[in-house]
Amino acid sequence: RLLSESVSTLPVGVFRKENNGDKIEVDSDLSFLIKYQPNSYQNKITFYEKIMMDMLTNGNSYVKIIRSTNGRVVELLPLNYADVDIYVLENKLYYSIDNTNDNIESENMLHFKLLTGADGITGLSPIQQNMNSLGWYADVEEYGRTFFKNGAKLSGVLQTDRALSEQAIDRLRNSFNKNYSNLKGSNQTAVLEEGLSFKPISISADQAQFLSSRTYSLQEVCRIFGLPPHMLSDLSKSSFNNIEMQSQEFVSYSLMPFL
């Protein structure tokens, strides 16, 4: 979302380069498509967000160029990357669309891609390439949900010197779990009976490292997408002295490759 929104909100236009090197913005039908509304159902923001989201998930984004009879570009239509197959025929690139059976020549397709694979044509998915790291992050999130769901209670044992019947034990266990084994009961005062005392059990060192694991997971995501950690609210290594430099790095190293 951060990368997609950052790119989609930047100004864009069509420019003509003069002989002296100056760049003059051109007001034309094409510039209207690029600056405001590339097609009948999207504005500029949603159009570029779609392109970025496709690249960041699949590594490829495809936009079909619709031309008038005289060759003028009249519309730019984003396609579903899952429907597009690429093939080369007589040294010419073609894009086959599964759901329409269209075969589009490369001059009528905008193909935005990340780092390419062995063929030099198809972009590599950062999600697919970093599946192990992201899978580990998902496991940490799942562990966190389980930890807080089951560990937010008064974790410990009920002790007494008296002998209790099975019926009394079941009743006490059910009553205690009902009142104190969920988040709503985690801050209540425990009222004990039958001469009981409560002995809390501290969490293990592994559980205590949970927050550190979440921080490491966030850093992994930053590495995968080339983001400075402070852009994802991790300020552990940021200060007033370096935050401006990190913001410049976001432009230079995170956004510029896409731009």
Backbone torsions as a table, in degrees:
resi	resn	phi	psi	omega
1	ARG	NA	-42.8	-179.8
2	LEU	-60.0	-49.3	-179.8
3	LEU	-66.8	-42.8	-177.4
4	SER	-64.9	-45.6	-178.9
5	GLU	-69.8	-36.1	-179.7
6	SER	-63.3	-42.6	179.9
7	VAL	-71.5	-41.8	-174.0
8	SER	-68.2	-23.2	-178.0
9	THR	-93.2	-3.7	178.5
10	LEU	-74.7	148.4	177.7
11	PRO	-68.8	146.1	-179.1
12	VAL	-144.3	152.6	-180.0
13	GLY	-169.3	-180.0	176.6
14	VAL	-106.9	128.9	-175.9
15	PHE	-126.1	150.9	174.0
16	ARG	-113.8	130.0	-179.8
17	LYS	-90.2	122.5	179.6
18	GLU	-78.8	167.1	-179.9
19	ASN	-62.6	-29.9	179.9
20	ASN	-84.9	2.9	178.3
21	GLY	97.7	-11.9	179.2
22	ASP	-67.6	149.0	177.6
23	LYS	-111.5	121.7	-178.0
24	ILE	-112.1	125.4	179.1
25	GLU	-71.1	136.8	-177.1
26	VAL	-105.5	131.9	177.5
27	ASP	-98.3	107.3	-176.1
28	SER	-146.6	177.3	176.7
29	ASP	-60.9	-39.0	-179.8
30	LEU	-65.3	-40.4	179.6
31	SER	-66.0	-31.9	176.8
32	PHE	-64.6	-41.6	178.2
33	LEU	-62.3	-42.9	-174.7
34	ILE	-76.4	-35.1	-173.8
35	LYS	-89.1	-29.6	-169.8
36	TYR	-127.2	-58.3	-172.4
37	GLN	-145.6	98.7	-176.9
38	PRO	-72.5	-20.7	178.2
39	ASN	-153.4	-178.4	-171.3
40	SER	-74.9	-14.5	-174.8
41	TYR	-122.7	2.6	179.2
42	GLN	-130.8	146.6	167.9
43	ASN	-95.9	-179.1	-176.4
44	LYS	-61.1	-39.3	-176.4
45	ILE	-63.4	-54.2	-177.2
46	THR	-66.6	-29.5	179.2
47	PHE	-64.9	-50.5	-178.7
48	TYR	-73.6	-30.8	174.1
49	GLU	-62.2	-41.6	178.3
50	LYS	-61.4	-44.6	179.1
51	ILE	-61.2	-46.2	-178.6
52	MET	-65.7	-44.6	-178.9
53	MET	-61.5	-39.8	178.1
54	ASP	-62.9	-44.7	-179.7
55	MET	-65.6	-40.3	-175.4
56	LEU	-73.6	-20.9	178.5
57	THR	-101.1	-45.7	-175.9
58	ASN	-102.8	-21.9	-175.0
59	GLY	91.5	-6.2	-177.8
60	ASN	-140.2	146.0	172.3
61	SER	-139.2	135.4	-175.4
62	TYR	-120.8	130.5	178.1
63	VAL	-127.9	119.1	-179.2
64	LYS	-81.9	132.0	179.1
65	ILE	-93.2	119.2	177.5
66	ILE	-98.7	125.0	-177.1
67	ARG	-116.3	153.7	173.1
68	SER	-79.6	178.4	-177.4
69	THR	-63.5	-26.4	178.8
70	ASN	-93.7	9.3	174.9
71	GLY	90.8	0.9	-179.4
72	ARG	-75.7	136.9	179.5
73	VAL	-73.6	124.0	-177.4
74	VAL	-115.9	-16.2	-177.7
75	GLU	-161.5	149.1	175.7
76	LEU	-122.8	115.3	-173.2
77	LEU	-112.3	114.6	176.1
78	PRO	-71.1	141.0	-179.0
79	LEU	-109.1	162.6	173.6
80	ASN	-79.1	119.0	-174.6
81	TYR	-60.4	-26.1	-179.7
82	ALA	-69.4	-18.5	-177.7
83	ASP	-93.2	-2.5	-172.4
84	VAL	-106.7	129.4	172.8
85	ASP	-119.7	142.3	-177.4
86	ILE	-110.2	136.6	174.5
87	TYR	-145.3	157.6	-179.8
88	VAL	-113.4	129.7	178.8
89	LEU	-133.1	119.1	-178.6
90	GLU	52.3	49.2	178.3
91	ASN	60.2	24.4	177.7
92	LYS	-125.6	139.1	-174.6
93	LEU	-89.2	134.3	177.7
94	TYR	-130.8	152.8	178.5
95	TYR	-121.1	118.8	-179.1
96	SER	-98.5	128.1	-178.4
97	ILE	-102.4	118.0	-172.4
98	ASP	-62.3	-49.2	-171.1
99	ASN	-76.5	-14.1	179.6
100	THR	-118.3	-8.9	-177.0
101	ASN	61.0	22.8	176.4
102	ASP	-79.3	148.4	171.9
103	ASN	-121.5	110.8	-171.2
104	ILE	-106.2	130.4	176.2
105	GLU	-72.8	156.1	-173.2
106	SER	-62.5	-28.8	-179.8
107	GLU	-70.7	-11.4	177.0
108	ASN	-110.2	21.0	179.6
109	MET	-139.6	131.1	169.2
110	LEU	-94.3	116.5	-179.1
111	HIS	-114.4	105.2	176.4
112	PHE	-95.7	133.3	-175.5
113	LYS	-145.9	153.8	173.0
114	LEU	-86.2	-162.7	178.0
115	LEU	-50.3	130.4	-175.1
116	THR	-88.3	162.0	179.4
117	GLY	-89.9	-150.0	-174.7
118	ALA	-64.0	-31.0	-177.1
119	ASP	-80.8	-13.3	-179.4
120	GLY	71.5	10.0	-176.0
121	ILE	-119.6	-47.0	-175.0
122	THR	-94.1	131.4	179.5
123	GLY	-73.5	150.6	178.8
124	LEU	-89.7	137.7	178.6
125	SER	-77.3	124.4	176.2
126	PRO	-64.8	-28.5	177.0
127	ILE	-67.1	-46.7	-179.2
128	GLN	-66.8	-41.5	-177.6
129	GLN	-66.9	-27.5	-176.9
130	ASN	-116.1	33.9	-175.6
131	MET	-58.2	-41.4	-177.9
132	ASN	-63.7	-44.6	-179.9
133	SER	-64.7	-44.6	-178.6
134	LEU	-71.2	-31.9	175.6
135	GLY	-65.4	-38.8	176.7
136	TRP	-64.3	-39.0	177.6
137	TYR	-62.8	-40.6	178.2
138	ALA	-63.9	-37.9	177.6
139	ASP	-64.1	-39.8	178.0
140	VAL	-62.8	-41.8	179.0
141	GLU	-63.5	-41.9	178.9
142	GLU	-64.8	-40.8	177.4
143	TYR	-61.9	-39.5	179.3
144	GLY	-62.7	-42.4	178.9
145	ARG	-62.7	-42.9	179.4
146	THR	-66.4	-41.0	-177.8
147	PHE	-60.8	-47.6	-176.7
148	PHE	-78.1	-27.6	177.9
149	LYS	-70.5	-42.8	-175.9
150	ASN	-99.5	-18.2	-175.0
151	GLY	-103.6	1.4	-179.7
152	ALA	-82.8	-1.8	178.9
153	LYS	-81.7	175.9	172.9
154	LEU	-75.1	90.9	-171.5
155	SER	-77.4	113.5	-179.3
156	GLY	174.3	-160.3	-178.0
157	VAL	-126.3	150.3	173.9
158	LEU	-95.8	127.3	-177.1
159	GLN	-120.6	147.3	173.5
160	THR	-156.2	152.1	176.9
161	ASP	-85.3	-10.0	-176.9
162	ARG	-87.3	153.5	174.7
163	ALA	-85.1	127.4	-178.4
164	LEU	-112.7	144.6	176.2
165	SER	-73.7	162.1	178.3
166	GLU	-59.4	-37.4	-179.9
167	GLN	-64.4	-42.3	-180.0
168	ALA	-67.3	-38.9	179.4
169	ILE	-63.4	-46.3	179.3
170	ASP	-62.0	-42.0	-179.3
171	ARG	-64.4	-43.3	179.4
172	LEU	-65.9	-42.2	-179.9
173	ARG	-62.5	-47.0	-179.3
174	ASN	-64.5	-40.9	-179.9
175	SER	-65.8	-43.2	-178.1
176	PHE	-67.0	-45.1	179.8
177	ASN	-63.6	-39.1	-178.6
178	LYS	-62.6	-39.8	-174.0
179	ASN	-87.9	-29.1	-168.5
180	TYR	-127.6	3.3	-174.4
181	SER	-98.3	15.5	176.6
182	ASN	-134.4	175.9	-175.6
183	LEU	-62.8	-35.3	-179.4
184	LYS	-64.3	-30.7	-177.2
185	GLY	-98.0	4.8	-171.7
186	SER	-70.3	-22.5	-178.0
187	ASN	-112.4	13.8	178.9
188	GLN	-82.9	161.3	175.3
189	THR	-85.2	127.8	-179.2
190	ALA	-81.1	127.5	176.4
191	VAL	-105.9	115.8	-174.7
192	LEU	-105.5	151.3	179.8
193	GLU	-134.4	-176.7	176.4
194	GLU	58.6	28.6	179.2
195	GLY	68.5	25.2	-176.3
196	LEU	-80.9	152.3	169.4
197	SER	-131.2	150.6	-176.5
198	PHE	-107.6	128.8	179.1
199	LYS	-115.4	107.1	-179.5
200	PRO	-69.6	151.6	177.0
201	ILE	-116.6	120.3	-178.1
202	SER	-69.9	155.3	179.4
203	ILE	-74.7	158.3	-177.9
204	SER	-76.0	165.7	177.1
205	ALA	-61.8	-34.7	179.0
206	ASP	-62.9	-42.2	179.1
207	GLN	-68.5	-35.0	-179.8
208	ALA	-65.2	-21.8	179.8
209	GLN	-84.8	4.3	-173.7
210	PHE	-60.1	-47.1	-178.5
211	LEU	-64.4	-36.7	176.3
212	SER	-63.2	-36.9	178.1
213	SER	-65.2	-38.7	178.2
214	ARG	-64.3	-40.7	177.7
215	THR	-62.2	-42.8	178.4
216	TYR	-62.8	-39.1	179.0
217	SER	-61.5	-42.2	179.2
218	LEU	-62.8	-40.6	178.3
219	GLN	-64.6	-34.8	176.5
220	GLU	-62.7	-42.8	178.2
221	VAL	-62.8	-40.4	177.5
222	CYS	-61.2	-40.8	179.6
223	ARG	-65.9	-41.4	-177.4
224	ILE	-63.1	-42.2	-174.8
225	PHE	-103.6	8.1	176.0
226	GLY	65.7	41.5	-177.1
227	LEU	-107.2	140.3	169.0
228	PRO	-69.2	135.8	-173.9
229	PRO	-56.3	-31.2	-176.0
230	HIS	-66.8	-20.7	177.7
231	MET	-70.3	-19.1	176.3
232	LEU	-109.3	27.8	173.2
233	SER	68.3	22.6	171.7
234	ASP	-99.7	99.3	-176.0
235	LEU	-100.2	15.2	-174.8
236	SER	-63.2	-28.3	-178.9
237	LYS	-117.2	24.1	-178.9
238	SER	-113.7	153.5	176.8
239	SER	-148.4	172.9	177.3
240	PHE	-62.4	-25.1	-177.1
241	ASN	-78.3	-31.6	-174.3
242	ASN	-112.6	-3.1	-175.9
243	ILE	-66.4	-34.8	178.2
244	GLU	-67.8	-40.4	178.7
245	MET	-64.9	-38.9	178.6
246	GLN	-66.2	-35.0	177.7
247	SER	-67.1	-37.4	176.0
248	GLN	-66.3	-36.7	176.8
249	GLU	-64.4	-33.9	177.3
250	PHE	-60.6	-42.0	178.9
251	VAL	-69.7	-47.7	-172.9
252	SER	-70.8	-44.0	-170.4
253	TYR	-106.2	-22.0	179.8
254	SER	-95.8	-47.3	-173.9
255	LEU	-88.0	-40.2	-172.3
256	MET	-57.6	-40.6	177.8
257	PRO	-57.6	-36.2	178.2
258	PHE	-74.1	-42.3	-178.3
259	LEU	-63.8	NA	NA
